[in-house]
Amino acid sequence: MFFVCEIAMGILKAINVSYPENALLTEAGIFSALCLLEVIRIFLGRRGNLASTKLPVFFSVILTIPCAVGVCYFLIYQTYILRLEYIWCAVMLIFHALELTFAILFIFTVCKNQQYE
């Protein structure tokens, strides 16, 4: 949902606002990289969770950091920021924090030594 809304807002801003030279292209490149990282992160997290393996989940946790940085770019450093983008980016960062918390808890439960009597 975040990416669909960002694409729609990007199209809206490209039509209605005049951007400095290459700013729109730079933001589109950052957005594309963020989309790619998010897809890889979600795929690894889902794969690790379904198989109860810790390595894909660990890489998913590591990829959460650059994804959160990308969302922070759209929240703070973007050339033109709409109010709705503030809301979407804040919600996305909250979801990243929750996913990070639950992924770390999952890793701790998978790594816990099982003692059988």
Residue pairs with C-beta under 8 A, 6 or more apart in sequence:
2 88
2 91
2 92
3 35
3 38
5 84
5 88
6 31
6 74
6 85
6 88
7 31
9 82
9 84
9 85
10 27
10 28
10 31
12 82
13 19
13 80
13 82
14 24
17 80
19 79
19 80
20 79
23 79
24 79
27 78
27 79
30 70
30 73
30 74
31 74
33 70
34 67
34 70
34 71
34 74
37 63
37 66
37 67
37 70
38 67
40 63
41 60
41 63
41 64
41 67
42 60
44 56
44 57
44 59
44 60
44 63
45 56
45 57
45 60
45 99
45 103
47 53
47 56
48 54
48 55
48 56
48 57
48 58
48 59
48 60
49 57
49 106
52 110
53 110
54 107
54 110
54 111
57 103
57 106
57 107
57 110
58 107
60 103
61 100
61 103
61 104
61 107
64 96
64 99
64 100
64 103
67 96
68 93
68 96
71 89
71 92
71 93
71 96
72 89
72 93
74 81
74 85
74 89
75 81
75 85
75 86
75 89
75 90
75 93
78 85
